[in-house]
Amino acid sequence: MRFPPPFAELIGVEAGEIGGGESVMTMVAEERHSNPMGTIHGGILCDLADAAMGVAFFSTLEPGESFTTLELKINFLRPFWTGKLVARGRVVHRGRTVGMVECDIVDDQERLIARSSSTCSVLRGEMAAGR
């Protein structure tokens, strides 16, 4: 896994705590991250959540394993303009071949901005090679 991934620098995502099926990622949302209505673009929130969930799931992998995302869902719960966001990813289920991860994105007042979930597929052997 390349860390930090190139997109993190592009949008300003930074890693915090990582391990044991959990992660904390942060970013400072700026005007450049906004949609035409002036609030943060949903794709930016999705990128932040995907990063937190991916890193949390990655922390559960055994040597020789990799993973890929099968599905990602996000609910936008509160508009957000600019400021610091914190994404907390956590593995809810880690099976042999399939896992589920969740993420809450909150603002600096701990208000829930978005909640996301993802289904991951564990890859081994040839399927994991080069990933």
Secondary structure as the mmCIF struct_conf table of DSSP 4:
data_model
#
loop_
_struct_conf.conf_type_id
_struct_conf.id
_struct_conf.beg_label_comp_id
_struct_conf.beg_label_asym_id
_struct_conf.beg_label_seq_id
_struct_conf.end_label_comp_id
_struct_conf.end_label_asym_id
_struct_conf.end_label_seq_id
BEND BEND1 PHE A 3 PRO A 4
HELX_RH_AL_P HELX_RH_AL_P1 PRO A 6 ILE A 11
TURN_TY1_P TURN_TY1_P1 GLY A 12 GLY A 12
STRN STRN1 GLU A 14 GLY A 19
TURN_TY1_P TURN_TY1_P2 GLY A 20 GLY A 21
STRN STRN2 GLU A 22 ALA A 29
HELX_RH_3T_P HELX_RH_3T_P1 GLU A 31 HIS A 33
STRN STRN3 SER A 34 SER A 34
TURN_TY1_P TURN_TY1_P3 PRO A 36 MET A 37
BEND BEND2 GLY A 38 THR A 39
STRN STRN4 ILE A 40 ILE A 40
HELX_LH_PP_P HELX_LH_PP_P1 HIS A 41 HIS A 41
HELX_RH_AL_P HELX_RH_AL_P2 GLY A 42 PHE A 58
TURN_TY1_P TURN_TY1_P4 SER A 59 THR A 60
HELX_LH_PP_P HELX_LH_PP_P2 LEU A 61 GLU A 62
TURN_TY1_P TURN_TY1_P5 PRO A 63 GLY A 64
STRN STRN5 SER A 66 PHE A 76
BEND BEND3 ARG A 78 ARG A 78
BEND BEND4 THR A 82 THR A 82
STRN STRN6 GLY A 83 ARG A 94
BEND BEND5 ARG A 96 THR A 97
STRN STRN7 VAL A 98 ASP A 107
TURN_TY1_P TURN_TY1_P6 ASP A 108 GLN A 109
STRN STRN8 LEU A 112 LEU A 123
HELX_RH_3T_P HELX_RH_3T_P2 GLY A 125 MET A 127
TURN_TY1_P TURN_TY1_P7 ALA A 128 GLY A 130
#
